[in-house]
Amino acid sequence: MPLRRARCRVRPAVRRPLLCALLAAALLVCGTAAGTVYVTARAQDGGGPAVSSAASSSVSPSASASTAPGADVEEASVEPVAVPEVDHDALLATALAEVPVEDGAAFSVAVLDVGAGDAAVYGSGRFETASIVKVDILAALLLQAQDADRGLTARDKAYAATMIRDSDNTAATELWKAIGEAEGLDAANERFGLTRTVGGDGLYWGLTRTTAADQLVLLRQVFGDDDESELSGASRTYVRGLMGRIAAGQDWGVSAAATADGSTDSSRGGFALKNGWLPRTATGLWVINSVGRVTVDGRDRLVAVVSHGNTTKAKGIALVEAAARAGVSVFSS
């Protein structure tokens, strides 16, 4: 937490003829320690030692001893004021300025430092979800099951596992139909708090459109606590477990931010994620997205990176990973 700055407001001392004749006190702010402002009272005639006191303390014996007999001095009061909040959005924009981007490509990033509760967002445009919508589909399915006071069927669980871990499209289509397609997704998202995500037409769930900020809201539904999620604890644990066991070869993306050097060595950092990749038929350009949680040195961050206009899948992955590392660096100590 940033240290709070404090502002000194000096109440005028009680004026008495004898005091005015003996001295005039000048108040100087001389420093801070552990967030507390210290005030020094210094007599203009140079007599007596300087007096230093914390804002919460009363006049010290040494202060009384240094004051001329008979003088009545009221100590200055110090009132703390909140330090201006850090502009994390500006810090994120600065960090992302170093990320190379192809001509014609675009991306957006949203990051939350879970422990501190601070968030940063870069970009507000809508992007096609590709397969990251599969997390949303599963969340909607679980919410509907909760409403009906039932668990998932064995068939549902089989589809959910292969949809998240292997990014199986057939399974996604079956569960998309099970939730009521776009109408079901949009209804669940309204309860989750996603305001700019719209389900794809017909069976084109991969063309659902979203923002990085909305994906961060969805991640909080999955990785948050009871007081910030519509999903039950059991539902959240289920989704987290699947996102933490992504198939080999699909563990790129935000996982690159889990360690300082961008590797995905789970012994030095942890992650749970879902990626999406889709070549657009009309342009041949790639949609590359990644959302999830990364854990570094015991601290969790939720990260969402969405992009489109990439000329190749590999270049899109490189962009997403660089953006994820830059985003997490904003909240690194």
MIMARTI-120852 format. One record per residue (C-alpha): residue number from 1; chain; residue in three letters; x, y, z. Coordinates in nm, 2 decimals, padded with zeros to 4 digits, always signed. Layout:
N
rec num->NUM	cadena->A	residuo->ALA	east->X	north->Y	up->Z
...
***
This chain:
333
rec num->1	cadena->A	residuo->MET	east->+00.00	north->+00.00	up->+00.00
rec num->2	cadena->A	residuo->PRO	east->+00.14	north->+00.35	up->-00.08
rec num->3	cadena->A	residuo->LEU	east->+00.22	north->+00.55	up->+00.22
rec num->4	cadena->A	residuo->ARG	east->-00.03	north->+00.82	up->+00.31
rec num->5	cadena->A	residuo->ARG	east->+00.09	north->+01.17	up->+00.29
rec num->6	cadena->A	residuo->ALA	east->-00.01	north->+01.41	up->+00.56
rec num->7	cadena->A	residuo->ARG	east->-00.09	north->+01.78	up->+00.56
rec num->8	cadena->A	residuo->CYS	east->-00.01	north->+02.00	up->+00.85
rec num->9	cadena->A	residuo->ARG	east->-00.27	north->+02.24	up->+00.97
rec num->10	cadena->A	residuo->VAL	east->-00.15	north->+02.46	up->+01.24
rec num->11	cadena->A	residuo->ARG	east->-00.40	north->+02.60	up->+01.49
rec num->12	cadena->A	residuo->PRO	east->-00.29	north->+02.94	up->+01.62
rec num->13	cadena->A	residuo->ALA	east->-00.16	north->+02.93	up->+01.97
rec num->14	cadena->A	residuo->VAL	east->-00.35	north->+03.11	up->+02.24
rec num->15	cadena->A	residuo->ARG	east->-00.21	north->+03.46	up->+02.24
rec num->16	cadena->A	residuo->ARG	east->-00.09	north->+03.59	up->+02.57
rec num->17	cadena->A	residuo->PRO	east->+00.12	north->+03.90	up->+02.62
rec num->18	cadena->A	residuo->LEU	east->+00.39	north->+03.72	up->+02.80
rec num->19	cadena->A	residuo->LEU	east->+00.42	north->+03.46	up->+02.53
rec num->20	cadena->A	residuo->CYS	east->+00.44	north->+03.72	up->+02.26
rec num->21	cadena->A	residuo->ALA	east->+00.71	north->+03.90	up->+02.44
rec num->22	cadena->A	residuo->LEU	east->+00.92	north->+03.58	up->+02.49
rec num->23	cadena->A	residuo->LEU	east->+00.91	north->+03.40	up->+02.16
rec num->24	cadena->A	residuo->ALA	east->+00.74	north->+03.33	up->+01.82
rec num->25	cadena->A	residuo->ALA	east->+00.74	north->+02.97	up->+01.71
rec num->26	cadena->A	residuo->ALA	east->+00.81	north->+02.86	up->+01.36
rec num->27	cadena->A	residuo->LEU	east->+00.68	north->+02.52	up->+01.25
rec num->28	cadena->A	residuo->LEU	east->+00.88	north->+02.32	up->+01.00
rec num->29	cadena->A	residuo->VAL	east->+00.79	north->+01.98	up->+00.85
rec num->30	cadena->A	residuo->CYS	east->+01.12	north->+01.79	up->+00.89
rec num->31	cadena->A	residuo->GLY	east->+01.04	north->+01.44	up->+00.77
rec num->32	cadena->A	residuo->THR	east->+00.83	north->+01.13	up->+00.77
rec num->33	cadena->A	residuo->ALA	east->+00.87	north->+00.79	up->+00.92
rec num->34	cadena->A	residuo->ALA	east->+00.65	north->+00.49	up->+00.87
rec num->35	cadena->A	residuo->GLY	east->+00.38	north->+00.72	up->+00.72
rec num->36	cadena->A	residuo->THR	east->+00.37	north->+00.96	up->+01.02
rec num->37	cadena->A	residuo->VAL	east->+00.46	north->+01.33	up->+00.98
rec num->38	cadena->A	residuo->TYR	east->+00.68	north->+01.49	up->+01.25
rec num->39	cadena->A	residuo->VAL	east->+00.66	north->+01.86	up->+01.33
rec num->40	cadena->A	residuo->THR	east->+00.95	north->+02.06	up->+01.48
rec num->41	cadena->A	residuo->ALA	east->+00.88	north->+02.37	up->+01.68
rec num->42	cadena->A	residuo->ARG	east->+01.18	north->+02.60	up->+01.68
rec num->43	cadena->A	residuo->ALA	east->+01.21	north->+02.91	up->+01.89
rec num->44	cadena->A	residuo->GLN	east->+01.31	north->+03.22	up->+01.70
rec num->45	cadena->A	residuo->ASP	east->+01.55	north->+03.34	up->+01.97
rec num->46	cadena->A	residuo->GLY	east->+01.75	north->+03.01	up->+01.94
rec num->47	cadena->A	residuo->GLY	east->+01.69	north->+02.92	up->+02.30
rec num->48	cadena->A	residuo->GLY	east->+01.62	north->+02.56	up->+02.39
rec num->49	cadena->A	residuo->PRO	east->+01.64	north->+02.23	up->+02.19
rec num->50	cadena->A	residuo->ALA	east->+01.42	north->+02.15	up->+01.90
rec num->51	cadena->A	residuo->VAL	east->+01.10	north->+01.96	up->+01.98
rec num->52	cadena->A	residuo->SER	east->+00.99	north->+01.67	up->+01.77
rec num->53	cadena->A	residuo->SER	east->+00.66	north->+01.49	up->+01.82
rec num->54	cadena->A	residuo->ALA	east->+00.45	north->+01.24	up->+01.62
rec num->55	cadena->A	residuo->ALA	east->+00.10	north->+01.36	up->+01.52
rec num->56	cadena->A	residuo->SER	east->-00.07	north->+01.13	up->+01.76
rec num->57	cadena->A	residuo->SER	east->+00.14	north->+01.22	up->+02.07
rec num->58	cadena->A	residuo->SER	east->+00.08	north->+01.50	up->+02.32
rec num->59	cadena->A	residuo->VAL	east->+00.34	north->+01.76	up->+02.42
rec num->60	cadena->A	residuo->SER	east->+00.65	north->+01.58	up->+02.55
rec num->61	cadena->A	residuo->PRO	east->+00.82	north->+01.66	up->+02.88
rec num->62	cadena->A	residuo->SER	east->+01.12	north->+01.78	up->+02.68
rec num->63	cadena->A	residuo->ALA	east->+00.90	north->+02.02	up->+02.50
rec num->64	cadena->A	residuo->SER	east->+00.77	north->+02.16	up->+02.82
rec num->65	cadena->A	residuo->ALA	east->+01.12	north->+02.19	up->+02.97
rec num->66	cadena->A	residuo->SER	east->+01.24	north->+02.39	up->+02.67
rec num->67	cadena->A	residuo->THR	east->+00.96	north->+02.65	up->+02.70
rec num->68	cadena->A	residuo->ALA	east->+01.01	north->+02.96	up->+02.91
rec num->69	cadena->A	residuo->PRO	east->+00.84	north->+02.94	up->+03.25
rec num->70	cadena->A	residuo->GLY	east->+00.49	north->+03.07	up->+03.24
rec num->71	cadena->A	residuo->ALA	east->+00.45	north->+03.03	up->+02.87
rec num->72	cadena->A	residuo->ASP	east->+00.15	north->+02.85	up->+02.74
rec num->73	cadena->A	residuo->VAL	east->+00.21	north->+02.69	up->+02.40
rec num->74	cadena->A	residuo->GLU	east->-00.05	north->+02.48	up->+02.22
rec num->75	cadena->A	residuo->GLU	east->+00.12	north->+02.21	up->+02.00
rec num->76	cadena->A	residuo->ALA	east->+00.04	north->+02.21	up->+01.63
rec num->77	cadena->A	residuo->SER	east->-00.21	north->+01.95	up->+01.52
rec num->78	cadena->A	residuo->VAL	east->-00.13	north->+01.73	up->+01.21
rec num->79	cadena->A	residuo->GLU	east->-00.41	north->+01.57	up->+01.01
rec num->80	cadena->A	residuo->PRO	east->-00.34	north->+01.30	up->+00.75
rec num->81	cadena->A	residuo->VAL	east->-00.48	north->+01.32	up->+00.41
rec num->82	cadena->A	residuo->ALA	east->-00.51	north->+01.05	up->+00.15
rec num->83	cadena->A	residuo->VAL	east->-00.22	north->+01.02	up->-00.10
rec num->84	cadena->A	residuo->PRO	east->-00.34	north->+01.05	up->-00.47
rec num->85	cadena->A	residuo->GLU	east->-00.42	north->+00.71	up->-00.61
rec num->86	cadena->A	residuo->VAL	east->-00.17	north->+00.56	up->-00.85
rec num->87	cadena->A	residuo->ASP	east->-00.28	north->+00.58	up->-01.21
rec num->88	cadena->A	residuo->HIS	east->-00.24	north->+00.21	up->-01.30
rec num->89	cadena->A	residuo->ASP	east->-00.40	north->+00.26	up->-01.65
rec num->90	cadena->A	residuo->ALA	east->-00.12	north->+00.51	up->-01.73
rec num->91	cadena->A	residuo->LEU	east->+00.15	north->+00.28	up->-01.60
rec num->92	cadena->A	residuo->LEU	east->+00.01	north->+00.00	up->-01.81
rec num->93	cadena->A	residuo->ALA	east->+00.00	north->+00.21	up->-02.12
rec num->94	cadena->A	residuo->THR	east->+00.37	north->+00.30	up->-02.06
rec num->95	cadena->A	residuo->ALA	east->+00.47	north->-00.06	up->-02.01
rec num->96	cadena->A	residuo->LEU	east->+00.28	north->-00.17	up->-02.33
rec num->97	cadena->A	residuo->ALA	east->+00.45	north->+00.10	up->-02.53
rec num->98	cadena->A	residuo->GLU	east->+00.75	north->-00.13	up->-02.55
rec num->99	cadena->A	residuo->VAL	east->+00.55	north->-00.42	up->-02.69
rec num->100	cadena->A	residuo->PRO	east->+00.60	north->-00.46	up->-03.07
rec num->101	cadena->A	residuo->VAL	east->+00.28	north->-00.47	up->-03.27
rec num->102	cadena->A	residuo->GLU	east->+00.24	north->-00.55	up->-03.64
rec num->103	cadena->A	residuo->ASP	east->+00.09	north->-00.30	up->-03.87
rec num->104	cadena->A	residuo->GLY	east->-00.29	north->-00.36	up->-03.88
rec num->105	cadena->A	residuo->ALA	east->-00.29	north->-00.56	up->-03.55
rec num->106	cadena->A	residuo->ALA	east->-00.47	north->-00.44	up->-03.24
rec num->107	cadena->A	residuo->PHE	east->-00.49	north->-00.56	up->-02.88
rec num->108	cadena->A	residuo->SER	east->-00.63	north->-00.48	up->-02.54
rec num->109	cadena->A	residuo->VAL	east->-00.52	north->-00.58	up->-02.19
rec num->110	cadena->A	residuo->ALA	east->-00.68	north->-00.59	up->-01.85
rec num->111	cadena->A	residuo->VAL	east->-00.50	north->-00.69	up->-01.53
rec num->112	cadena->A	residuo->LEU	east->-00.61	north->-00.72	up->-01.16
rec num->113	cadena->A	residuo->ASP	east->-00.37	north->-00.76	up->-00.86
rec num->114	cadena->A	residuo->VAL	east->-00.59	north->-00.98	up->-00.65
rec num->115	cadena->A	residuo->GLY	east->-00.43	north->-00.91	up->-00.32
rec num->116	cadena->A	residuo->ALA	east->-00.43	north->-00.53	up->-00.35
rec num->117	cadena->A	residuo->GLY	east->-00.76	north->-00.51	up->-00.55
rec num->118	cadena->A	residuo->ASP	east->-00.59	north->-00.27	up->-00.80
rec num->119	cadena->A	residuo->ALA	east->-00.67	north->-00.31	up->-01.17
rec num->120	cadena->A	residuo->ALA	east->-00.55	north->-00.16	up->-01.50
rec num->121	cadena->A	residuo->VAL	east->-00.70	north->-00.16	up->-01.84
rec num->122	cadena->A	residuo->TYR	east->-00.56	north->-00.07	up->-02.18
rec num->123	cadena->A	residuo->GLY	east->-00.79	north->-00.04	up->-02.48
rec num->124	cadena->A	residuo->SER	east->-01.17	north->-00.05	up->-02.49
rec num->125	cadena->A	residuo->GLY	east->-01.24	north->-00.21	up->-02.83
rec num->126	cadena->A	residuo->ARG	east->-01.44	north->-00.53	up->-02.89
rec num->127	cadena->A	residuo->PHE	east->-01.27	north->-00.84	up->-03.01
rec num->128	cadena->A	residuo->GLU	east->-01.38	north->-01.18	up->-03.13
rec num->129	cadena->A	residuo->THR	east->-01.35	north->-01.43	up->-02.85
rec num->130	cadena->A	residuo->ALA	east->-01.25	north->-01.74	up->-03.04
rec num->131	cadena->A	residuo->SER	east->-01.22	north->-02.02	up->-02.78
rec num->132	cadena->A	residuo->ILE	east->-01.18	north->-01.81	up->-02.47
rec num->133	cadena->A	residuo->VAL	east->-01.56	north->-01.80	up->-02.48
rec num->134	cadena->A	residuo->LYS	east->-01.56	north->-02.16	up->-02.37
rec num->135	cadena->A	residuo->VAL	east->-01.49	north->-02.04	up->-02.01
rec num->136	cadena->A	residuo->ASP	east->-01.80	north->-01.82	up->-02.04
rec num->137	cadena->A	residuo->ILE	east->-02.01	north->-02.11	up->-02.18
rec num->138	cadena->A	residuo->LEU	east->-01.91	north->-02.33	up->-01.89
rec num->139	cadena->A	residuo->ALA	east->-01.98	north->-02.06	up->-01.63
rec num->140	cadena->A	residuo->ALA	east->-02.33	north->-02.01	up->-01.79
rec num->141	cadena->A	residuo->LEU	east->-02.39	north->-02.38	up->-01.78
rec num->142	cadena->A	residuo->LEU	east->-02.30	north->-02.40	up->-01.41
rec num->143	cadena->A	residuo->LEU	east->-02.51	north->-02.10	up->-01.32
rec num->144	cadena->A	residuo->GLN	east->-02.81	north->-02.26	up->-01.49
rec num->145	cadena->A	residuo->ALA	east->-02.75	north->-02.58	up->-01.30
rec num->146	cadena->A	residuo->GLN	east->-02.73	north->-02.39	up->-00.97
rec num->147	cadena->A	residuo->ASP	east->-03.06	north->-02.21	up->-01.05
rec num->148	cadena->A	residuo->ALA	east->-03.22	north->-02.55	up->-01.11
rec num->149	cadena->A	residuo->ASP	east->-03.06	north->-02.69	up->-00.79
rec num->150	cadena->A	residuo->ARG	east->-02.89	north->-02.97	up->-00.98
rec num->151	cadena->A	residuo->GLY	east->-02.54	north->-03.08	up->-01.07
rec num->152	cadena->A	residuo->LEU	east->-02.39	north->-03.13	up->-01.41
rec num->153	cadena->A	residuo->THR	east->-02.47	north->-03.46	up->-01.58
rec num->154	cadena->A	residuo->ALA	east->-02.20	north->-03.70	up->-01.67
rec num->155	cadena->A	residuo->ARG	east->-02.24	north->-03.59	up->-02.03
rec num->156	cadena->A	residuo->ASP	east->-02.20	north->-03.23	up->-01.93
rec num->157	cadena->A	residuo->LYS	east->-01.89	north->-03.30	up->-01.74
rec num->158	cadena->A	residuo->ALA	east->-01.73	north->-03.50	up->-02.03
rec num->159	cadena->A	residuo->TYR	east->-01.80	north->-03.21	up->-02.27
rec num->160	cadena->A	residuo->ALA	east->-01.68	north->-02.95	up->-02.02
rec num->161	cadena->A	residuo->ALA	east->-01.35	north->-03.13	up->-01.96
rec num->162	cadena->A	residuo->THR	east->-01.26	north->-03.17	up->-02.33
rec num->163	cadena->A	residuo->MET	east->-01.39	north->-02.82	up->-02.41
rec num->164	cadena->A	residuo->ILE	east->-01.16	north->-02.65	up->-02.16
rec num->165	cadena->A	residuo->ARG	east->-00.86	north->-02.87	up->-02.14
rec num->166	cadena->A	residuo->ASP	east->-00.84	north->-02.97	up->-02.51
rec num->167	cadena->A	residuo->SER	east->-01.04	north->-02.67	up->-02.66
rec num->168	cadena->A	residuo->ASP	east->-01.26	north->-02.92	up->-02.84
rec num->169	cadena->A	residuo->ASN	east->-01.50	north->-02.74	up->-03.06
rec num->170	cadena->A	residuo->THR	east->-01.76	north->-03.02	up->-03.09
rec num->171	cadena->A	residuo->ALA	east->-01.80	north->-03.02	up->-02.71
rec num->172	cadena->A	residuo->ALA	east->-01.83	north->-02.64	up->-02.71
rec num->173	cadena->A	residuo->THR	east->-02.11	north->-02.66	up->-02.97
rec num->174	cadena->A	residuo->GLU	east->-02.30	north->-02.91	up->-02.76
rec num->175	cadena->A	residuo->LEU	east->-02.28	north->-02.70	up->-02.45
rec num->176	cadena->A	residuo->TRP	east->-02.35	north->-02.38	up->-02.64
rec num->177	cadena->A	residuo->LYS	east->-02.68	north->-02.54	up->-02.74
rec num->178	cadena->A	residuo->ALA	east->-02.74	north->-02.67	up->-02.39
rec num->179	cadena->A	residuo->ILE	east->-02.72	north->-02.31	up->-02.24
rec num->180	cadena->A	residuo->GLY	east->-02.96	north->-02.17	up->-02.51
rec num->181	cadena->A	residuo->GLU	east->-02.69	north->-02.03	up->-02.74
rec num->182	cadena->A	residuo->ALA	east->-02.63	north->-01.66	up->-02.74
rec num->183	cadena->A	residuo->GLU	east->-02.95	north->-01.58	up->-02.55
rec num->184	cadena->A	residuo->GLY	east->-02.84	north->-01.81	up->-02.26
rec num->185	cadena->A	residuo->LEU	east->-02.49	north->-01.67	up->-02.26
rec num->186	cadena->A	residuo->ASP	east->-02.61	north->-01.31	up->-02.26
rec num->187	cadena->A	residuo->ALA	east->-02.85	north->-01.37	up->-01.97
rec num->188	cadena->A	residuo->ALA	east->-02.58	north->-01.53	up->-01.76
rec num->189	cadena->A	residuo->ASN	east->-02.34	north->-01.25	up->-01.85
rec num->190	cadena->A	residuo->GLU	east->-02.59	north->-00.99	up->-01.74
rec num->191	cadena->A	residuo->ARG	east->-02.58	north->-01.15	up->-01.39
rec num->192	cadena->A	residuo->PHE	east->-02.20	north->-01.19	up->-01.40
rec num->193	cadena->A	residuo->GLY	east->-02.16	north->-00.81	up->-01.47
rec num->194	cadena->A	residuo->LEU	east->-02.03	north->-00.83	up->-01.83
rec num->195	cadena->A	residuo->THR	east->-02.17	north->-00.53	up->-02.01
rec num->196	cadena->A	residuo->ARG	east->-02.01	north->-00.53	up->-02.35
rec num->197	cadena->A	residuo->THR	east->-02.00	north->-00.90	up->-02.44
rec num->198	cadena->A	residuo->VAL	east->-02.25	north->-01.02	up->-02.70
rec num->199	cadena->A	residuo->GLY	east->-02.30	north->-01.39	up->-02.80
rec num->200	cadena->A	residuo->GLY	east->-02.23	north->-01.50	up->-03.16
rec num->201	cadena->A	residuo->ASP	east->-02.51	north->-01.56	up->-03.40
rec num->202	cadena->A	residuo->GLY	east->-02.64	north->-01.92	up->-03.44
rec num->203	cadena->A	residuo->LEU	east->-02.38	north->-02.17	up->-03.37
rec num->204	cadena->A	residuo->TYR	east->-02.09	north->-01.93	up->-03.42
rec num->205	cadena->A	residuo->TRP	east->-02.00	north->-01.91	up->-03.06
rec num->206	cadena->A	residuo->GLY	east->-01.64	north->-01.83	up->-03.15
rec num->207	cadena->A	residuo->LEU	east->-01.76	north->-01.50	up->-03.30
rec num->208	cadena->A	residuo->THR	east->-01.89	north->-01.38	up->-02.96
rec num->209	cadena->A	residuo->ARG	east->-01.75	north->-01.03	up->-02.92
rec num->210	cadena->A	residuo->THR	east->-01.60	north->-00.90	up->-02.59
rec num->211	cadena->A	residuo->THR	east->-01.36	north->-00.66	up->-02.43
rec num->212	cadena->A	residuo->ALA	east->-01.06	north->-00.72	up->-02.21
rec num->213	cadena->A	residuo->ALA	east->-01.23	north->-00.55	up->-01.93
rec num->214	cadena->A	residuo->ASP	east->-01.53	north->-00.78	up->-01.95
rec num->215	cadena->A	residuo->GLN	east->-01.30	north->-01.08	up->-01.96
rec num->216	cadena->A	residuo->LEU	east->-01.15	north->-00.96	up->-01.63
rec num->217	cadena->A	residuo->VAL	east->-01.50	north->-00.94	up->-01.48
rec num->218	cadena->A	residuo->LEU	east->-01.56	north->-01.30	up->-01.59
rec num->219	cadena->A	residuo->LEU	east->-01.23	north->-01.41	up->-01.44
rec num->220	cadena->A	residuo->ARG	east->-01.33	north->-01.26	up->-01.11
rec num->221	cadena->A	residuo->GLN	east->-01.65	north->-01.47	up->-01.12
rec num->222	cadena->A	residuo->VAL	east->-01.43	north->-01.78	up->-01.16
rec num->223	cadena->A	residuo->PHE	east->-01.14	north->-01.69	up->-00.93
rec num->224	cadena->A	residuo->GLY	east->-01.31	north->-01.46	up->-00.68
rec num->225	cadena->A	residuo->ASP	east->-01.48	north->-01.52	up->-00.35
rec num->226	cadena->A	residuo->ASP	east->-01.84	north->-01.59	up->-00.25
rec num->227	cadena->A	residuo->ASP	east->-01.91	north->-01.21	up->-00.20
rec num->228	cadena->A	residuo->GLU	east->-01.81	north->-01.13	up->-00.56
rec num->229	cadena->A	residuo->SER	east->-01.93	north->-01.42	up->-00.76
rec num->230	cadena->A	residuo->GLU	east->-02.26	north->-01.56	up->-00.88
rec num->231	cadena->A	residuo->LEU	east->-02.10	north->-01.90	up->-00.90
rec num->232	cadena->A	residuo->SER	east->-02.09	north->-02.13	up->-00.60
rec num->233	cadena->A	residuo->GLY	east->-01.77	north->-02.23	up->-00.44
rec num->234	cadena->A	residuo->ALA	east->-01.80	north->-02.58	up->-00.59
rec num->235	cadena->A	residuo->SER	east->-01.86	north->-02.43	up->-00.94
rec num->236	cadena->A	residuo->ARG	east->-01.56	north->-02.20	up->-00.91
rec num->237	cadena->A	residuo->THR	east->-01.34	north->-02.48	up->-00.80
rec num->238	cadena->A	residuo->TYR	east->-01.45	north->-02.70	up->-01.09
rec num->239	cadena->A	residuo->VAL	east->-01.37	north->-02.43	up->-01.35
rec num->240	cadena->A	residuo->ARG	east->-01.04	north->-02.35	up->-01.19
rec num->241	cadena->A	residuo->GLY	east->-00.94	north->-02.71	up->-01.19
rec num->242	cadena->A	residuo->LEU	east->-01.00	north->-02.75	up->-01.56
rec num->243	cadena->A	residuo->MET	east->-00.82	north->-02.43	up->-01.65
rec num->244	cadena->A	residuo->GLY	east->-00.53	north->-02.55	up->-01.44
rec num->245	cadena->A	residuo->ARG	east->-00.49	north->-02.87	up->-01.65
rec num->246	cadena->A	residuo->ILE	east->-00.47	north->-02.73	up->-02.00
rec num->247	cadena->A	residuo->ALA	east->-00.34	north->-02.98	up->-02.26
rec num->248	cadena->A	residuo->ALA	east->+00.03	north->-02.97	up->-02.36
rec num->249	cadena->A	residuo->GLY	east->+00.09	north->-02.73	up->-02.64
rec num->250	cadena->A	residuo->GLN	east->-00.20	north->-02.51	up->-02.54
rec num->251	cadena->A	residuo->ASP	east->-00.04	north->-02.36	up->-02.23
rec num->252	cadena->A	residuo->TRP	east->+00.10	north->-02.05	up->-02.40
rec num->253	cadena->A	residuo->GLY	east->-00.04	north->-01.70	up->-02.35
rec num->254	cadena->A	residuo->VAL	east->-00.08	north->-01.54	up->-02.01
rec num->255	cadena->A	residuo->SER	east->+00.12	north->-01.82	up->-01.86
rec num->256	cadena->A	residuo->ALA	east->+00.43	north->-01.64	up->-01.99
rec num->257	cadena->A	residuo->ALA	east->+00.38	north->-01.38	up->-01.72
rec num->258	cadena->A	residuo->ALA	east->+00.40	north->-01.65	up->-01.44
rec num->259	cadena->A	residuo->THR	east->+00.78	north->-01.63	up->-01.42
rec num->260	cadena->A	residuo->ALA	east->+01.02	north->-01.34	up->-01.47
rec num->261	cadena->A	residuo->ASP	east->+01.18	north->-01.49	up->-01.78
rec num->262	cadena->A	residuo->GLY	east->+00.85	north->-01.57	up->-01.94
rec num->263	cadena->A	residuo->SER	east->+00.89	north->-01.95	up->-01.92
rec num->264	cadena->A	residuo->THR	east->+00.60	north->-02.18	up->-01.81
rec num->265	cadena->A	residuo->ASP	east->+00.80	north->-02.37	up->-01.55
rec num->266	cadena->A	residuo->SER	east->+00.52	north->-02.45	up->-01.30
rec num->267	cadena->A	residuo->SER	east->+00.78	north->-02.51	up->-01.03
rec num->268	cadena->A	residuo->ARG	east->+00.86	north->-02.14	up->-01.02
rec num->269	cadena->A	residuo->GLY	east->+00.52	north->-01.99	up->-01.09
rec num->270	cadena->A	residuo->GLY	east->+00.16	north->-02.11	up->-01.14
rec num->271	cadena->A	residuo->PHE	east->-00.12	north->-02.05	up->-01.39
rec num->272	cadena->A	residuo->ALA	east->-00.47	north->-02.15	up->-01.49
rec num->273	cadena->A	residuo->LEU	east->-00.58	north->-02.03	up->-01.83
rec num->274	cadena->A	residuo->LYS	east->-00.78	north->-02.06	up->-02.15
rec num->275	cadena->A	residuo->ASN	east->-00.66	north->-01.96	up->-02.49
rec num->276	cadena->A	residuo->GLY	east->-00.84	north->-01.88	up->-02.82
rec num->277	cadena->A	residuo->TRP	east->-00.70	north->-01.87	up->-03.17
rec num->278	cadena->A	residuo->LEU	east->-00.90	north->-01.83	up->-03.49
rec num->279	cadena->A	residuo->PRO	east->-00.79	north->-01.75	up->-03.85
rec num->280	cadena->A	residuo->ARG	east->-01.06	north->-01.52	up->-04.01
rec num->281	cadena->A	residuo->THR	east->-01.18	north->-01.67	up->-04.34
rec num->282	cadena->A	residuo->ALA	east->-01.23	north->-01.33	up->-04.51
rec num->283	cadena->A	residuo->THR	east->-00.88	north->-01.19	up->-04.43
rec num->284	cadena->A	residuo->GLY	east->-00.66	north->-01.48	up->-04.33
rec num->285	cadena->A	residuo->LEU	east->-00.56	north->-01.28	up->-04.02
rec num->286	cadena->A	residuo->TRP	east->-00.55	north->-01.43	up->-03.68
rec num->287	cadena->A	residuo->VAL	east->-00.75	north->-01.37	up->-03.36
rec num->288	cadena->A	residuo->ILE	east->-00.53	north->-01.47	up->-03.07
rec num->289	cadena->A	residuo->ASN	east->-00.65	north->-01.44	up->-02.71
rec num->290	cadena->A	residuo->SER	east->-00.55	north->-01.56	up->-02.36
rec num->291	cadena->A	residuo->VAL	east->-00.72	north->-01.52	up->-02.02
rec num->292	cadena->A	residuo->GLY	east->-00.65	north->-01.66	up->-01.68
rec num->293	cadena->A	residuo->ARG	east->-00.47	north->-01.64	up->-01.35
rec num->294	cadena->A	residuo->VAL	east->-00.10	north->-01.62	up->-01.30
rec num->295	cadena->A	residuo->THR	east->+00.08	north->-01.67	up->-00.96
rec num->296	cadena->A	residuo->VAL	east->+00.42	north->-01.52	up->-00.91
rec num->297	cadena->A	residuo->ASP	east->+00.60	north->-01.53	up->-00.57
rec num->298	cadena->A	residuo->GLY	east->+00.27	north->-01.62	up->-00.40
rec num->299	cadena->A	residuo->ARG	east->+00.08	north->-01.32	up->-00.55
rec num->300	cadena->A	residuo->ASP	east->-00.21	north->-01.38	up->-00.79
rec num->301	cadena->A	residuo->ARG	east->-00.30	north->-01.16	up->-01.09
rec num->302	cadena->A	residuo->LEU	east->-00.59	north->-01.21	up->-01.32
rec num->303	cadena->A	residuo->VAL	east->-00.49	north->-01.13	up->-01.68
rec num->304	cadena->A	residuo->ALA	east->-00.69	north->-01.09	up->-02.00
rec num->305	cadena->A	residuo->VAL	east->-00.53	north->-01.02	up->-02.34
rec num->306	cadena->A	residuo->VAL	east->-00.73	north->-01.01	up->-02.66
rec num->307	cadena->A	residuo->SER	east->-00.60	north->-00.93	up->-03.01
rec num->308	cadena->A	residuo->HIS	east->-00.68	north->-00.95	up->-03.38
rec num->309	cadena->A	residuo->GLY	east->-00.52	north->-00.86	up->-03.71
rec num->310	cadena->A	residuo->ASN	east->-00.22	north->-01.09	up->-03.65
rec num->311	cadena->A	residuo->THR	east->-00.06	north->-01.22	up->-03.98
rec num->312	cadena->A	residuo->THR	east->+00.03	north->-01.56	up->-03.82
rec num->313	cadena->A	residuo->LYS	east->-00.06	north->-01.75	up->-03.51
rec num->314	cadena->A	residuo->ALA	east->+00.30	north->-01.74	up->-03.39
rec num->315	cadena->A	residuo->LYS	east->+00.31	north->-01.36	up->-03.41
rec num->316	cadena->A	residuo->GLY	east->-00.02	north->-01.33	up->-03.23
rec num->317	cadena->A	residuo->ILE	east->+00.10	north->-01.56	up->-02.95
rec num->318	cadena->A	residuo->ALA	east->+00.42	north->-01.35	up->-02.92
rec num->319	cadena->A	residuo->LEU	east->+00.21	north->-01.03	up->-02.90
rec num->320	cadena->A	residuo->VAL	east->-00.02	north->-01.18	up->-02.63
rec num->321	cadena->A	residuo->GLU	east->+00.26	north->-01.31	up->-02.42
rec num->322	cadena->A	residuo->ALA	east->+00.46	north->-00.98	up->-02.44
rec num->323	cadena->A	residuo->ALA	east->+00.14	north->-00.79	up->-02.34
rec num->324	cadena->A	residuo->ALA	east->+00.07	north->-01.02	up->-02.05
rec num->325	cadena->A	residuo->ARG	east->+00.43	north->-00.99	up->-01.91
rec num->326	cadena->A	residuo->ALA	east->+00.40	north->-00.61	up->-01.94
rec num->327	cadena->A	residuo->GLY	east->+00.07	north->-00.61	up->-01.77
rec num->328	cadena->A	residuo->VAL	east->+00.18	north->-00.81	up->-01.48
rec num->329	cadena->A	residuo->SER	east->+00.50	north->-00.60	up->-01.44
rec num->330	cadena->A	residuo->VAL	east->+00.28	north->-00.30	up->-01.35
rec num->331	cadena->A	residuo->PHE	east->+00.19	north->-00.47	up->-01.02
rec num->332	cadena->A	residuo->SER	east->+00.53	north->-00.62	up->-00.95
rec num->333	cadena->A	residuo->SER	east->+00.71	north->-00.51	up->-00.64
***
